[in-house]
């Protein structure tokens, strides 16, 4: 049964020919993307009456003759090399289950992580018995995607000293589509806070440490009470995702112009 929907404001029609230089268009379910039958339909689209129509709300992307719609709100789809922030949910035999905002829990193998102190050797039975001493349920970690299985599950590794257990800070959750893939996802802001931009939509905001404890192998986490000065530093960055982009009279935007420039530079 066909339905006709009307919007209170007339929307500008999309360009019928999606050229390479065309900017990304936002569409909602039912919008006609193109009437050219030479394009192939991808994810988030379907064919109807010889027209390519969007089935989800998002931005139109084109790769050669393939057109797809990237949903604005979706679960994380892992890719090899992505930086993620996750939470340990379960300790199993020679592995940890990690919540990474994906459809399935991610896996961190005992053999895919650094031992305390960065020691390089084969994992023994003693290491397996001490797994809960390394990471336990509820711990937050930063890791890198090592592999993606056929069912969409993600395998992680923390073999670099910049990855590992996270200490005191604030976890901010946004849609994965808002985090761009870039060369580095670890940024030190001029306000004294540091951020880890996880490709899975988990953003970790924490006070910038005075010295990096790289000899700890990513397991030493400072769990001391956070001082008031550190809270004042990490609170504004963790709330900036709630500030409307077009808000001109917001107190945060007036009080923290340097911080906003740092966030913009980090996200770009």
Protein Blocks (a to p, Z undefined) as FASTA:
>chain_A
ZZddddfbdcddddfbdcfklccddddehiafbfcfkbccdehiaceehiacdfbdcddd
dehjaccdddfbdcddddehiacddddfbdcehiacddehiabdcdddfklcccehhiac
dddfklmmmmmmmpcehiacddddfbdcfkopacdddfbfkgccddddddddddfklpcc
dfblcdcdfkopacdddfklpacdddddfbdcfknnopaccfbdcdfklmmmmmmmmmmm
mpcfklmkbfklmmmmmlmmmmmmmmZZ
